């Protein structure tokens, strides 16, 4: 009975002091514990990931090159940029192990082109690998011998070649969890909250004048929604790339969900931006809900980040001065403000410039710095 009373009492709300400092501090401590746990998990998984990449690089790429079992072009087709990826991730691991998550991920994102090359080549790699296993007896025997080594722990080369693709998706979740539990006072707050990829998918854009809704591809980032179109199939290097049609910054954006506008399940998403309105439709209820939740979360985090910056600026106030000094300063500031207003009124108003650039379909966290809505150059990684 005493044990039951203690258990029941543990669920009762704790009394707070008049300022509520206890609950605030407890929440901060909870975020800190979660952040440390996620960071530790990221380090441990990165260590295992690098160890497996090193196995492939040493026991397959290097030895195959020394033995000459495969021609260099065939070896390149199968393993592609895996050695470059290993080098990049070994550097990232050093930063993570020393606690520099933001710095490590920031530098890592500048080398993402090695991953893009690898991802674009993976289908060809699988095809060439299977062909060599059928036709090249020496390579087939070599592969079986290497996979039997105790270091591989019964893992097949086919599975190990998939690791970079799987790891990229894990980084996205790690970033989301880290930024959700980081304090604004953390020294790496700004670095970890740079733009990152959230989701992608097709939605129908409803025109304002009642024309037929057309399906469009969208990419959602932490600070921007991109509407894109496929590159021309006539272009020799188009591949699976897209060209941006419109970039909608999430700052000062609102999203609402409206039902009853489709014959089946689903509905509409109404996005209101400072200079544009966007009406998106989906007949799939689950897809609509996923987009609504992702947009709402991204917009909320974007707005909270702006609020945190404003609050931080408010704390940086000048020291108090005498009443005479304040009076003189106020008069001078008033004169400067009137002159500045007159100058601004004479400047021509330029229309916003629509930006257009190419982006690979598989997008991940970017190292692009936060910029303003109409002038930002979105570097998509």
C-alpha positions in Angstrom: 0.0 0.0 0.0 2.8 2.4 0.8 4.4 1.5 -2.5 1.2 2.4 -4.3 0.9 5.7 -2.5 4.5 6.6 -3.5 3.7 5.7 -7.1 0.5 7.7 -7.1 2.3 10.7 -5.6 5.0 10.6 -8.3 2.4 11.4 -10.9 1.0 14.4 -9.1 2.2 17.8 -10.4 5.0 19.3 -8.4 4.5 22.6 -6.6 6.3 25.4 -8.4 7.8 28.6 -7.1 6.0 31.9 -8.1 8.1 32.2 -11.3 7.8 28.6 -12.4 11.5 28.2 -12.5 11.4 24.6 -11.4 9.4 23.4 -14.4 11.5 25.4 -16.9 14.8 24.1 -15.5 13.4 20.5 -15.6 12.4 20.9 -19.2 15.8 22.2 -20.1 17.4 19.3 -18.3 15.2 16.9 -20.2 16.1 18.4 -23.5 19.8 18.3 -22.6 19.6 14.6 -21.7 17.8 13.8 -25.0 20.3 15.8 -27.0 23.3 13.9 -25.3 21.6 10.6 -25.9 21.0 11.3 -29.6 24.5 12.6 -30.0 26.0 9.5 -28.4 23.9 7.2 -30.6 25.0 9.2 -33.7 28.7 8.7 -32.7 28.2 4.9 -32.1 26.4 4.3 -35.4 29.0 6.4 -37.3 31.8 4.3 -35.8 30.1 1.1 -37.0 29.4 2.6 -40.4 33.0 3.7 -41.0 34.2 0.3 -39.9 32.0 -1.4 -42.5 33.0 1.0 -45.3 36.7 0.4 -44.4 36.2 -3.4 -44.8 34.9 -2.8 -48.3 37.7 -0.4 -49.2 40.5 -2.6 -47.8 39.4 -6.2 -48.6 37.7 -5.5 -51.9 38.7 -2.2 -53.6 42.4 -2.2 -52.6 43.1 -5.9 -53.0 41.2 -6.1 -56.3 43.3 -3.2 -57.6 46.5 -5.0 -56.5 45.5 -8.4 -57.9 44.1 -7.1 -61.1 41.1 -9.4 -60.9 38.8 -6.8 -62.3 39.5 -4.1 -64.9 39.7 -0.6 -63.5 36.5 0.5 -65.3 34.6 -2.4 -64.0 35.9 -1.9 -60.5 34.9 1.8 -60.8 31.4 0.8 -61.9 30.9 -1.4 -58.8 32.5 0.6 -56.1 32.2 4.1 -57.5 33.0 6.8 -54.9 33.0 4.6 -51.9 36.6 5.4 -51.0 35.9 9.1 -51.2 32.8 8.6 -49.0 35.0 6.7 -46.4 37.5 9.6 -46.3 34.7 12.1 -45.8 33.0 10.1 -43.0 36.3 9.4 -41.2 36.7 13.2 -40.9 33.1 13.5 -39.7 33.7 10.8 -37.1 36.6 12.7 -35.6 34.4 15.8 -35.2 31.6 13.8 -33.7 33.8 12.0 -31.2 35.2 15.3 -30.0 31.7 16.7 -29.5 31.7 19.1 -32.5 28.5 18.0 -34.1 27.6 21.2 -35.8 31.0 21.8 -37.2 31.4 18.2 -38.4 28.0 18.1 -40.1 28.6 21.6 -41.7 31.8 20.4 -43.3 30.4 17.0 -44.2 27.6 18.7 -46.2 30.1 20.3 -48.5 31.2 16.8 -49.7 27.7 15.4 -50.4 28.5 15.2 -54.1 30.3 12.0 -53.4 27.0 10.6 -52.1 25.1 11.9 -55.1 27.5 10.2 -57.5 27.2 7.0 -55.5 23.4 7.0 -55.4 23.1 7.8 -59.1 25.4 4.9 -59.9 23.9 2.2 -57.5 21.6 0.6 -60.1 24.6 0.2 -62.5 26.8 -1.1 -59.7 24.3 -3.9 -58.9 23.9 -4.8 -62.6 27.7 -4.9 -63.2 28.3 -6.9 -60.0 25.8 -9.6 -60.9 27.2 -9.8 -64.4 30.7 -10.3 -63.1 29.6 -13.0 -60.7 28.1 -14.9 -63.6 31.0 -14.5 -66.0 34.1 -14.0 -63.9 35.0 -17.2 -62.0 38.1 -15.7 -60.4 36.1 -12.7 -59.0 33.3 -15.1 -57.8 35.9 -17.1 -55.9 37.5 -13.9 -54.5 34.2 -12.5 -53.3 33.3 -15.7 -51.5 36.7 -15.9 -49.8 36.6 -12.2 -48.6 33.0 -12.5 -47.3 34.1 -15.6 -45.2 36.6 -13.5 -43.2 35.5 -13.1 -39.5 35.6 -9.3 -39.9 32.6 -9.4 -42.2 30.5 -11.2 -39.7 28.7 -13.1 -42.5 27.7 -9.9 -44.3 27.5 -10.0 -48.1 29.1 -7.4 -50.4 25.6 -6.7 -51.9 24.4 -5.5 -48.5 27.5 -3.5 -47.7 27.2 -1.6 -50.9 23.7 -0.3 -49.8 25.1 1.2 -46.6 25.7 4.8 -47.9 22.1 5.0 -49.1 20.8 3.9 -45.7 23.1 6.2 -43.8 22.0 9.3 -45.6 18.4 8.7 -44.5 19.6 8.2 -40.9 21.3 11.6 -40.9 18.0 13.3 -41.7 16.4 11.7 -38.6 19.4 12.5 -36.4 19.3 16.1 -37.5 15.6 16.4 -36.8 16.0 14.9 -33.3 19.0 17.0 -32.4 17.4 20.3 -33.5 14.2 19.4 -31.6 16.1 19.1 -28.4 18.8 21.7 -28.6 18.8 24.8 -26.5 19.1 28.2 -28.1 22.1 28.9 -25.8 24.0 25.9 -27.2 27.2 27.0 -29.0 26.3 25.0 -32.1 22.7 26.1 -32.2 23.0 28.1 -35.5 25.1 25.4 -37.3 22.6 22.6 -36.5 19.6 24.6 -37.5 20.8 25.3 -41.0 18.5 24.2 -43.9 17.8 20.5 -44.1 15.6 18.2 -46.2 12.4 17.0 -44.7 10.2 15.3 -47.3 9.2 15.3 -51.0 6.1 14.2 -53.0 3.4 15.1 -55.5 0.5 17.4 -54.8 -2.0 19.0 -57.2 -1.8 22.8 -57.5 -5.3 24.4 -57.7 -5.2 27.5 -59.9 -6.9 30.7 -58.5 -9.3 31.0 -61.5 -10.8 27.6 -61.3 -8.8 25.9 -64.0 -7.9 22.2 -63.8 -5.6 21.2 -60.9 -2.2 20.0 -62.1 0.2 17.6 -60.3 3.5 19.2 -59.2 6.5 17.9 -57.4 7.4 19.5 -54.1 10.4 19.4 -51.8 10.1 20.6 -48.3 13.1 22.0 -46.4 13.4 23.4 -42.9 13.0 26.9 -44.2 11.5 26.6 -47.7 9.0 24.8 -49.9 10.2 24.2 -53.5 7.9 23.6 -56.4 9.9 21.9 -59.2 9.6 20.4 -62.6 11.7 17.7 -64.3 14.6 18.8 -66.5 14.1 18.4 -70.2 14.6 14.8 -71.4 16.5 16.2 -74.3 19.3 17.4 -72.0 22.1 14.9 -72.0 22.9 15.3 -68.3 19.4 15.7 -67.0 19.1 12.3 -65.4 16.7 12.4 -62.4 17.2 16.1 -61.7 14.6 18.9 -61.3 14.5 22.6 -62.0 12.9 24.9 -59.5 9.8 26.7 -60.6 8.9 28.6 -57.4 10.6 28.9 -54.0 8.2 29.6 -51.0 10.0 30.7 -47.8 8.3 29.4 -44.7 9.0 32.5 -42.6 5.7 34.3 -41.8 3.8 31.5 -43.6 0.6 29.9 -42.3 -1.0 26.6 -43.3 -4.6 25.4 -42.9 -6.2 22.1 -43.8 -9.7 22.1 -45.5 -11.8 19.0 -46.1 -14.7 18.3 -48.4 -13.2 19.6 -51.7 -12.4 16.2 -53.2 -14.8 13.4 -54.3 -12.9 10.8 -52.3 -10.9 11.2 -49.1 -8.4 14.0 -48.8 -8.8 17.7 -49.0 -6.9 21.0 -49.5 -4.0 22.7 -47.9 -4.1 26.5 -47.9 -0.7 28.1 -47.6 -0.5 31.9 -47.1 2.7 33.7 -47.7 3.5 37.4 -47.4 3.3 37.8 -51.2 1.6 34.7 -52.5 -1.1 32.1 -51.7 -0.9 28.5 -52.6 -3.7 25.9 -52.7 -2.6 22.3 -52.8 -4.9 19.3 -53.1 -4.6 15.6 -52.5 -7.2 12.8 -52.7 -5.2 10.6 -50.3 -6.0 11.3 -46.7 -2.8 9.9 -45.3 -0.7 11.9 -47.7 -2.5 15.1 -46.9 -2.1 14.6 -43.2 1.6 13.9 -43.6 2.1 17.1 -45.6 0.1 19.1 -43.1 2.1 17.8 -40.1 5.4 18.3 -41.9 4.6 21.9 -43.0 3.1 22.8 -39.6 6.2 21.6 -37.8 8.6 23.3 -40.2 6.7 26.6 -40.0 6.5 26.4 -36.2 10.3 25.8 -35.8 11.1 28.5 -38.3 9.0 31.1 -36.5 10.4 30.0 -33.1 13.9 30.4 -34.3 13.2 33.9 -35.5 11.6 34.7 -32.1 14.7 33.3 -30.3 17.0 35.6 -32.4 14.8 38.6 -31.6 14.9 37.8 -27.9 18.6 37.4 -28.0 19.0 40.8 -29.7 16.8 42.5 -27.0 19.2 41.3 -24.3 22.0 43.2 -26.0 21.0 46.7 -24.8 23.3 49.6 -24.2 24.0 50.7 -20.6 21.7 53.3 -19.1 22.7 57.0 -19.6 21.6 60.3 -18.0 18.4 61.9 -19.0 20.2 64.7 -20.9 22.2 62.2 -22.9 19.0 60.3 -23.8 17.3 63.5 -24.8 20.1 64.5 -27.1 20.4 61.0 -28.6 16.6 60.9 -29.2 16.7 64.2 -31.1 19.6 63.1 -33.3 18.0 59.7 -34.0 14.8 61.5 -34.9 16.6 63.7 -37.5 18.4 60.6 -38.9 15.1 58.7 -39.2 13.4 61.5 -41.1 16.4 61.8 -43.5 16.4 58.0 -44.0 12.7 57.9 -44.7 13.0 60.6 -47.3 15.8 58.7 -49.0 14.0 55.4 -49.0 10.8 56.9 -50.5 12.9 58.0 -53.5 14.3 54.6 -54.3 12.6 52.6 -57.1 10.7 49.5 -56.0 12.1 46.4 -57.8 10.0 43.3 -58.4 11.1 40.1 -56.8 13.4 38.0 -59.0 12.3 34.4 -59.5 15.2 32.0 -59.1 15.7 28.9 -61.0 18.3 26.2 -60.5 18.8 22.5 -60.7 18.6 20.0 -57.8 19.1 16.3 -57.7 16.0 14.3 -56.7 17.6 12.8 -53.7 18.2 15.7 -51.4 19.7 15.9 -48.0 21.0 18.4 -45.4 22.5 21.5 -47.0 25.3 23.7 -45.9 23.6 26.8 -47.3 23.3 29.6 -44.8 20.0 31.1 -43.9 19.1 33.9 -46.2 16.1 36.1 -46.9 13.1 34.9 -48.9 13.4 36.6 -52.3 17.2 36.8 -52.5 18.2 33.4 -51.1 20.2 31.1 -53.3 19.1 27.7 -52.2 22.0 25.2 -52.4 20.4 21.8 -52.3 22.5 18.9 -51.3 
